[in-house]
Amino acid sequence: YWCDHLRKTVLFSQGINRIITEIQNPLFIEIGPGRTLCQLTQLNQDDKFDSSSIIASLPQAMEHKNASDFLLESLSKAWLKNQEIDWDSFYEDERRLKVSLPTYPFERTQYWIEPGKPQTQTEDARLQSRQTNPNHWFYANSWQSIPLLSSSKLKKSSYLIFTTSDAPVNETGKLLTSLGHEVIHAYTSYEFLLDHNDQYHLDYNNNDHLNNLISSLQERGHEPHEIIFINKNKDKNFKSTLEMVNVVKAFAASPILISQIRILTCGVFDIFGENNSGSTNASILGLVKTIQYEHPTIACSLLDIDAASLPLEKSSEKVYEWLCSQNTNALLAHRGDVFWVQSIKPLDTQALNPKDILKNNENYLILGGLDGVGYAFAKTIAESVKGSLTLTSIDADYLNSTDTHSKIEELKKLGSSIHAIHLDPKSLEQGLSNISSVAGSIRGVINSYDMSIPKPIGLIQDLDLESALIYLEQQNHQLEQLNAFVNQHRPEFCILMSSLSSNIGGIGQTITAMAGNLVNAFCRHQKLNSKTPWMVMNLSLIHI
C-alpha cells in the first residue's frame, strides 16, 4: 500500500466521490491541524454539496486560536449534523468540584424588584437576611450506609503506592498488577534506594529523596497518574500525616500530573463506638478537606477500614471496589461489609433547657472566658444561674484592660461571683494546677482558647512542616493536660471549641483543619472512655 502511495497517483478525488455515492449525507472530519484535506474535499464537489458537512478538528498554526475551543466548536458542528456523540467518553476524565454551601438551609423568600428604584442593601438588611435563630445553627455528624456506584472496569492506570512493606498493601498492589495496571511501590526507609524489583525505598520527609524519586520516575518513563497512600501508623504521633503533606508538596510542584490521591487508613473513624485511640492519625482528615481548594485538578479521597475485623484477602477487594467507584464523597468508611459516608443532621436545640445542665451555687471554669466566644459562654451561664465563674484570659495585661473590667462588672451585675486569672495555653498544666488549688469543686469546664488564639495559615506548598509539627504537638499536649484535669475533678461536662474548617476545609487552612480533626477525634475517644461527658463545637468566625 505504501509503495503504491509513493509511486502512483493518489486517487483522492475518486475516493471522495465513491464515499458520496455510497453514503447518504456523509460527514467529513479532518483529523489533525489545518484544513488542507477539507479544502481538497470541497474542491472536488459541485455547488450543490453542503460545505458544512466538512469539518476541521484543529486550527492551523497561523490562526493563533485555542485548540480546545476550536475542537469544542467542531464537535458542536458535528452534533448539529446529527452525528452521535459519546458524551460519557467526552467527560470521562473531568471531575466536578464540590462547592461549599452555607451550613444553614436555604430560606425560599421572594423579593420583587420594583421598577425604577435603585436596589441597595444596608448592613442591617444583610444581617436580617441571615439565619438569626440560634436554634437553627447547630448540626451534628452522622453516618449512613451507601452503595458504591462502581464502574464495570477500572480504566488502565499507573499507581504509585506509598506504604510500609506489610502484607495488606502487597495484596492490593498484586491485585492491581494482575488486572493490567502499572504499580510502583515506594516503601519508607532511611536511605534512598531502587531495588532489583524496581521498587523504591525512601524517607518521605526527605525532600532530596522525593526529588530523586520524581526524577527517576520521569527518566524511566513510569510517571504515575494516581497516588495511593497507605496510613497504617498506630503510634500516637503526626508522622504519617506530615509525610503525606510532604509528598503532596513534592508532586504538586513537579511536572508529573497527578489526577487522583487516595488515602487508606485503619481505624480513624469510630462509627459503631470501636473505641479507636488514634486521635493524632485523624489529623490527616484536615489534608483531605483542604487539598480540593488549593489543587482543584487533584481529586483526593480517603477510605477508612477496620483492619481488625476485615480479612486480608477481602481488604484488597474492598480497596479495589473503592478505586473503581464513581462515588464523589471525599471520606468513606468500611464496616461490616458496608460502605459508610459521613453527613450532617440538624440538632433540635429548642428542647434543651440550660437549667437542666446548669445549677445554682456551682463553680464553672471557662478557659478563655474573658475573650470572644468564651465570654459569650460566661454571659449565658451568668444569665441562667447564679454561681461562681472562673474565667481565664490569654492577655497577661488583662487587669489594665478597660474592656475586660467592663465584662467582669457586667457579669457581676447578673449575680455571679467572678474569679479572673491570666493563663497562657502554652503553660496550661501549671495554670490548671493553680486553679485546682483554689477552685474547689467544678461542675463544668469549657475550653474556648481555640477560638481566640492565632492559628497557622498558609498554602500547602508553603507549609513549614517543622513548625506544623510543633503546633500540632502543642495542641495534643494541651488536650492531654485538660484530660488529666477533668479526670481529677470529674465535672458534669467538658466542652471544647474548635474551628469549622475541620469539617469544610478552606484555602490556607490545612494545619487548622488538622488540629480541628485532632480535637474532634480526641473528644470522641473521651466520650467513650471518660466518666465525664465530652462535647466539641466546631464554629465558623462569629461576632460577639
C-alpha positions in Angstrom: 0.0 0.0 0.0 2.7 2.5 1.0 4.8 1.7 -2.1 1.8 2.4 -4.3 1.1 5.5 -2.3 4.6 6.8 -3.0 4.9 5.7 -6.7 1.4 6.1 -8.1 -1.2 8.8 -8.4 -3.2 9.3 -5.2 -6.9 8.7 -6.1 -8.2 11.2 -3.5 -10.9 12.7 -5.7 -12.2 9.3 -6.8 -12.3 8.1 -3.1 -14.3 11.1 -2.0 -16.8 10.7 -4.9 -17.1 7.0 -4.0 -18.0 7.9 -0.4 -20.6 10.5 -1.5 -22.2 7.9 -3.9 -22.4 5.1 -1.4 -23.2 7.0 1.8 -26.1 9.4 2.2 -25.3 12.8 3.7 -21.7 11.9 4.7 -19.8 13.9 7.3 -16.1 14.6 6.6 -13.9 15.4 9.6 -10.2 16.2 9.1 -8.0 14.6 11.8 -5.1 16.8 12.7 -4.3 20.6 12.5 -5.2 22.7 9.5 -7.8 22.5 6.6 -5.8 21.0 3.7 -7.9 17.9 3.3 -11.1 19.9 3.9 -10.3 22.3 1.1 -9.4 19.4 -1.3 -12.6 17.7 -0.5 -14.6 20.8 -1.1 -12.8 21.5 -4.5 -13.9 18.1 -5.8 -17.6 18.8 -5.2 -20.2 20.7 -7.1 -22.0 23.8 -5.9 -24.9 21.7 -4.5 -22.7 20.0 -2.0 -23.3 21.1 1.6 -19.9 22.6 2.7 -21.0 22.5 6.4 -20.5 18.7 6.2 -16.7 19.2 6.0 -15.3 20.0 9.4 -11.7 20.7 10.6 -10.9 19.4 14.0 -7.9 21.6 14.9 -6.8 25.1 13.8 -3.9 26.0 11.6 -0.7 27.2 13.3 -1.1 30.8 11.9 -4.6 31.1 13.2 -3.5 31.5 16.9 -6.7 30.0 18.2 -7.2 28.0 21.3 -7.2 24.3 20.2 -9.6 23.2 22.9 -12.2 25.9 22.0 -11.7 25.1 18.3 -12.3 21.3 19.0 -15.4 22.0 21.0 -16.8 24.2 18.2 -16.0 21.4 15.7 -17.8 18.9 18.0 -20.9 21.1 18.1 -20.9 21.3 14.3 -20.8 17.6 14.1 -23.6 17.3 16.6 -25.7 19.7 14.5 -25.2 17.4 11.5 -26.8 14.5 13.6 -23.5 12.9 14.4 -23.9 10.8 17.6 -21.5 11.9 20.3 -20.2 9.5 23.1 -20.7 12.0 25.9 -19.6 9.5 28.6 -16.1 9.3 26.9 -16.0 13.0 26.4 -16.5 13.8 30.1 -14.6 10.7 31.3 -11.5 12.5 32.7 -13.4 15.5 34.1 -14.2 16.0 37.7 -16.9 18.1 39.2 -15.7 20.2 42.2 -17.9 20.5 45.2 -19.0 24.0 46.2 -19.1 24.8 49.9 -22.7 25.8 50.7 -23.9 27.6 53.9 -24.4 25.2 56.8 -28.0 26.6 57.3 -30.9 25.7 55.0 -31.9 28.0 52.2 -34.8 30.3 53.0 -37.1 30.4 50.0 -38.2 34.0 50.2 -39.1 36.0 47.1 -38.0 39.7 46.8 -39.7 41.5 44.0 -37.7 44.3 42.4 -39.7 47.5 41.9 -39.1 49.2 38.5 -37.3 52.5 38.6 -35.8 52.2 42.1 -32.1 51.5 42.7 -31.5 48.4 44.7 -29.3 48.9 47.7 -28.8 46.7 50.7 -27.8 48.1 54.0 -25.7 46.3 56.6 -28.9 45.9 58.7 -30.7 44.3 55.8 -27.8 41.9 55.2 -27.8 40.9 58.9 -31.5 40.3 58.8 -31.2 38.0 55.8 -29.0 35.7 57.8 -30.4 32.9 60.0 -30.8 34.7 63.3 -32.5 31.9 65.3 -29.7 30.2 67.2 -31.8 27.0 67.5 -31.2 26.5 63.7 -27.4 26.9 63.9 -26.4 23.5 65.2 -25.7 20.3 63.2 -24.2 17.0 64.2 -22.2 14.5 62.2 -23.9 11.2 61.4 -23.1 8.1 59.3 -25.3 6.4 56.7 -24.6 3.4 54.6 -24.4 3.8 50.8 -23.9 1.7 47.8 -20.8 2.4 45.8 -21.6 3.3 42.2 -18.9 1.1 40.7 -17.8 1.2 37.1 -17.7 -2.2 35.4 -14.0 -2.0 34.9 -11.3 0.3 36.2 -9.5 2.2 33.4 -5.9 1.2 33.0 -3.7 3.5 35.0 -0.4 3.9 36.7 -0.3 3.8 40.5 2.4 4.9 42.9 1.8 3.3 46.4 3.4 4.9 49.4 3.5 2.4 52.3 5.4 0.2 54.7 6.2 -3.3 53.4 3.3 -5.1 55.1 1.1 -7.8 53.6 -2.2 -5.9 53.0 -0.5 -3.4 50.8 1.3 -6.1 48.8 -2.1 -7.8 48.3 -3.6 -4.5 46.9 -0.6 -4.0 44.6 -0.8 -7.6 43.4 -4.5 -7.3 42.6 -3.9 -4.1 40.6 -1.0 -5.6 38.7 -2.9 -8.8 37.9 -5.6 -6.6 36.3 -3.1 -4.9 34.0 -2.3 -1.8 35.9 1.2 -0.5 36.4 2.0 -0.5 40.1 5.1 1.1 41.7 5.8 0.8 45.4 7.6 3.4 47.4 8.4 2.0 50.8 9.5 4.0 53.8 13.2 3.8 54.5 16.1 6.0 55.9 18.0 5.7 52.6 17.0 6.2 49.0 17.2 3.0 47.0 15.8 1.5 43.8 16.0 -2.3 44.4 16.2 -5.1 41.9 12.4 -5.4 41.9 12.1 -1.8 40.6 10.6 -0.7 43.9 11.7 2.4 45.7 12.8 2.9 49.3 13.0 6.4 50.7 12.3 8.8 53.6 9.0 10.6 52.9 10.2 13.6 55.0 13.4 14.0 53.0 12.9 16.4 50.1 16.0 15.2 48.3 14.6 11.6 48.4 11.3 12.8 46.9 13.1 14.8 44.2 15.2 11.8 43.3 12.0 9.6 43.2 10.3 12.1 40.8 13.4 12.3 38.6 13.8 8.6 38.4 10.1 8.1 37.5 10.5 10.6 34.7 13.7 9.1 33.4 12.4 5.6 33.4 9.0 6.6 31.8 7.0 5.4 34.8 5.1 8.7 35.6 2.1 7.7 37.8 -1.4 9.1 37.3 -2.6 8.2 40.8 -1.1 8.1 44.2 -2.2 5.7 46.9 -1.0 6.4 50.4 -1.5 3.6 53.0 -1.5 5.1 56.5 -1.3 2.2 59.0 0.5 4.2 61.6 -0.9 3.3 65.0 1.6 5.3 67.0 0.3 8.4 68.8 2.2 10.9 66.6 1.7 13.0 63.5 4.4 11.3 61.4 2.3 9.8 58.7 0.1 12.9 58.3 3.1 15.2 57.7 4.7 12.6 55.5 1.6 12.7 53.3 1.7 16.6 53.3 5.3 16.5 52.1 4.5 14.0 49.3 1.7 16.3 48.1 4.0 19.3 48.2 6.7 17.5 46.1 4.4 16.1 43.4 2.3 19.3 43.2 5.5 21.2 42.3 6.7 18.6 39.9 6.0 18.2 36.1 4.2 14.9 36.9 0.4 15.4 36.6 -1.4 13.5 39.3 -5.1 13.2 38.9 -6.0 11.2 42.0 -4.7 10.9 45.5 -6.2 8.0 47.5 -5.5 7.6 51.2 -6.2 4.4 53.0 -6.4 4.5 56.8 -7.2 2.0 59.6 -9.5 2.9 62.5 -9.6 6.7 62.1 -13.4 6.7 62.4 -15.3 5.1 65.3 -18.7 4.6 63.6 -20.0 2.0 66.0 -18.0 3.0 69.0 -15.0 0.9 68.1 -13.0 2.9 70.8 -10.1 3.7 68.5 -7.3 5.6 70.1 -5.7 7.1 67.0 -6.6 10.8 67.6 -3.4 12.0 66.1 -3.9 9.9 63.0 -7.3 11.7 62.5 -5.3 14.9 61.7 -4.8 13.5 58.1 -8.5 14.4 57.5 -7.5 18.0 57.5 -5.4 17.5 54.4 -8.3 15.7 52.6 -10.6 18.6 53.4 -8.3 21.3 52.2 -6.4 19.9 49.2 -9.5 20.2 46.9 -9.4 24.0 47.3 -5.7 24.5 46.7 -5.3 21.8 44.0 -8.7 21.5 42.3 -7.3 19.3 39.5 -6.4 16.6 42.0 -9.2 14.5 43.4 -8.4 13.5 47.0 -10.4 10.9 48.9 -10.0 8.7 51.9 -11.2 5.2 52.9 -11.0 4.0 56.5 -11.2 0.3 57.1 -11.4 -1.8 60.2 -8.3 -3.9 59.7 -9.0 -5.9 62.9 -12.3 -7.4 61.6 -11.6 -7.4 57.8 -9.7 -10.5 56.4 -6.6 -9.8 54.5 -7.8 -11.1 51.2 -11.1 -9.2 51.4 -9.3 -5.9 52.3 -7.7 -5.7 48.9 -11.0 -6.5 47.2 -12.8 -3.7 49.1 -9.9 -1.3 48.3 -10.2 -2.1 44.6 -14.0 -1.7 44.7 -13.4 1.8 46.2 -10.9 2.6 43.5 -13.4 1.6 40.8 -16.3 3.5 42.4 -17.7 6.7 40.9 -18.6 7.9 44.4 -17.7 11.6 44.9 -17.6 11.6 48.7 -14.1 12.6 49.9 -14.5 10.5 53.1 -15.7 6.9 53.3 -15.5 4.1 55.8 -16.0 0.4 55.5 -17.5 -1.5 58.4 -19.5 -4.8 58.5 -19.1 -5.3 54.7 -20.9 -2.0 54.1 -19.5 1.4 53.0 -20.5 4.4 55.1 -20.5 8.1 54.4 -20.5 11.0 56.8 -23.3 13.5 56.7 -24.7 16.2 58.9 -28.2 16.4 60.6 -29.8 19.4 62.3 -30.0 19.3 66.1 -33.2 20.2 67.8 -31.9 22.6 70.5 -35.3 24.0 71.3 -36.0 21.1 73.5 -32.8 21.8 75.6 -33.0 24.0 78.7 -29.8 25.4 80.1 -31.1 25.0 83.6 -31.3 21.2 83.1 -27.5 21.2 82.9 -26.5 24.3 84.9 -27.1 24.6 88.6 -27.1 27.4 91.1 -24.2 27.8 93.6 -21.8 25.8 91.4 -18.4 26.6 90.0 -17.8 26.8 86.3 -14.3 27.1 84.6 -14.2 28.8 81.2 -10.7 28.8 79.6 -10.7 32.0 77.5 -13.8 33.2 79.3 -12.7 36.8 79.0 -12.0 36.6 75.3 -14.6 36.4 72.4 -16.6 33.2 72.3 -15.6 32.3 75.9 -17.2 35.5 77.2 -20.4 34.6 75.4 -20.5 31.3 77.3 -19.8 33.1 80.6 -22.6 35.5 80.0 -25.0 32.7 79.1 -24.2 30.8 82.3 -24.5 34.0 84.4 -27.9 34.7 82.9 -29.1 31.2 83.5 -27.9 30.5 87.1 -26.2 32.3 90.0 -22.8 30.7 90.7 -19.1 31.2 90.6 -17.3 31.7 87.3 -13.5 31.2 87.0 -12.5 33.0 83.8 -9.1 33.0 82.2 -7.5 35.3 79.6 -4.6 34.9 77.3 -3.8 38.6 77.9 -1.2 38.9 80.6 -2.1 42.6 81.0 -5.9 42.0 81.3 -6.0 43.8 84.7 -5.3 47.1 82.9 -7.9 46.5 80.1 -11.0 48.7 80.3 -12.9 46.2 78.2 -12.1 43.3 80.5 -13.2 45.3 83.5 -16.5 46.2 81.9 -17.1 42.5 81.1 -16.4 41.4 84.6 -18.7 44.1 86.1 -21.5 43.1 83.6 -21.3 39.5 84.8 -21.2 40.5 88.5 -24.5 42.5 87.9 -26.1 39.2 86.9 -25.4 37.8 90.3 -22.4 35.6 89.8 -19.0 35.8 91.6 -16.1 36.2 89.2 -12.5 34.9 89.5 -10.4 36.2 86.7 -6.8 35.0 86.1 -4.2 35.0 83.3 -3.5 31.6 81.8 -1.3 31.0 78.8 -2.4 28.0 76.8 1.3 27.0 76.3 1.6 26.7 80.1 -1.8 25.0 80.6 -0.6 22.4 83.0 0.8 24.9 85.6 -2.3 27.1 85.2 -4.7 24.3 85.8 -2.7 23.2 88.8 -3.1 26.7 90.3 -6.8 26.6 89.6 -7.2 23.2 91.2 -5.7 24.6 94.4 -8.3 27.4 94.7 -11.4 26.5 92.7 -12.6 23.5 94.7 -15.4 21.5 93.1 -16.1 22.3 89.4 -19.4 21.5 87.8 -18.4 22.3 84.2 -15.4 23.0 82.0 -15.4 25.0 78.7 -12.3 25.4 76.7 -12.7 28.2 74.1 -9.0 29.0 73.7 -9.1 27.6 70.1 -11.3 30.5 69.0 -9.2 33.2 70.4 -5.5 32.3 69.8 -3.7 32.8 66.4 -3.7 29.8 64.1 -1.1 29.0 61.4 -2.4 29.9 58.0 -0.6 29.0 54.7 -0.9 27.2 51.4 0.2 23.5 51.4 3.2 24.4 49.1 4.4 27.0 51.7 4.0 25.0 54.9 6.9 24.6 57.2 6.5 21.0 58.4 8.7 21.5 61.5 6.5 24.4 62.6 3.4 22.5 61.8 4.6 19.5 63.9 5.4 21.8 66.9 1.9 23.4 66.7 0.1 20.0 66.4 2.1 18.5 69.3 1.3 21.6 71.4 -2.4 21.1 70.7 -2.3 17.4 71.5 -0.3 18.1 74.7 -2.9 20.7 75.9 -5.7 18.2 75.3 -3.8 15.6 77.4 -3.3 18.2 80.2 -7.0 19.2 80.1 -8.0 15.5 80.2 -5.9 15.0 83.3 -7.6 18.0 85.0 -11.0 16.6 84.1 -10.2 13.1 85.4 -9.1 14.7 88.7 -12.2 17.0 89.2 -14.9 14.9 87.5 -17.1 17.8 86.3 -20.5 17.2 84.9 -19.5 18.2 81.4 -16.5 19.3 79.3 -17.0 21.4 76.2 -14.2 22.0 73.6 -14.3 24.7 70.9 -12.8 24.1 67.5 -12.8 25.6 64.0 -15.4 24.7 61.4 -12.5 24.3 58.9 -12.1 20.8 60.4 -15.3 19.9 58.6 -15.3 22.1 55.5 -11.6 22.9 54.9 -10.6 26.0 53.1 -7.7 27.7 51.3 -4.7 28.0 53.6 -6.5 26.1 56.4 -4.6 22.8 56.2 -2.9 22.9 59.7 -6.0 24.5 61.3 -8.2 21.7 59.8 -5.7 19.1 61.0 -5.8 20.5 64.6 -9.6 20.6 64.4 -9.8 17.0 63.4 -7.4 16.1 66.2 -9.7 17.8 68.7 -12.8 16.1 67.2 -11.2 12.6 67.4 -9.9 13.3 71.0 -13.3 14.3 72.1 -15.0 11.2 70.6 -12.4 9.0 72.3 -13.0 10.7 75.7 -16.7 10.4 75.2 -16.4 6.6 75.0 -13.9 6.3 77.9 -14.4 9.1 80.3 -17.0 9.3 83.1 -17.4 13.0 82.2 -19.5 13.8 79.1 -17.3 15.5 76.5 -18.6 17.6 73.6 -16.9 19.5 70.8 -18.3 22.5 69.0 -16.9 23.5 65.5 -17.7 27.1 64.9 -17.0 29.4 62.0 -16.0 33.1 62.5 -18.7 34.8 64.5 -19.0 38.2 66.1 -20.0 38.6 69.7 
